[in-house]
Amino acid sequence: MRDISSASGTDDVPETIATYLRLRGLEPSARSFRRKRRERKTADENEPFTSGRDPRGVGDVLADLTRQSGWDSQLAREDVVRSWEEVAGEDTARHTRPVAFTDGTLTVQADSTAWAKQLQIMRAQILSEIVRRFPAAGVESIRFIGPDVPSWKWGPRTIPGRGPRDTYG
């Protein structure tokens, strides 16, 4: 006696569906499974002797960390302060010191107003040296101020005028 399913050809249907799915790429065949497994194996980052597995120095690792964390500009500004003597020169560095960095402006305080005026004349040379050595610092301009003396001016936005006067009769 013949089986009804074999007579109607329904046992070929699962094979036909599997073939269709395999050809459409919806069902992995044994060959594609081996290929994917082989690709996955070669793409393993823990595989020895593959690219990117060479040992790296501590300096390289720290440079990557600071770059990824966005600390490059802050560290470059700190380098400007640390190596101020090399940038400005020994004699100038003895009479000046960087005191602030805001909005791309480096503020340098001098021992006297004469030194501050002399450095204003040398501003272009010092600024070009800073930009050449520390491009990541973001120094766009330099402001030289005299010695720290008390002032009646408060803040960067002051109104010019006569200033405080004696108002007691």
Secondary structure, 3 states (H helix, E strand, C coil): CCCHHHHHCHHHHHHHHHHHHHHHCCCCCHHHHHHHHHHHHHCCCCCCCCCCCCCCCHHHHHHHHHHHHCCHHHHHHHHHHHCHHHHHCHHHHHHEEEEEEECCEEEEEECCHHHHHHHHHCHHHHHHHHHHHCHHHCCCEEEEECCCCCCCCCCCCCCCCCCCCCCCC
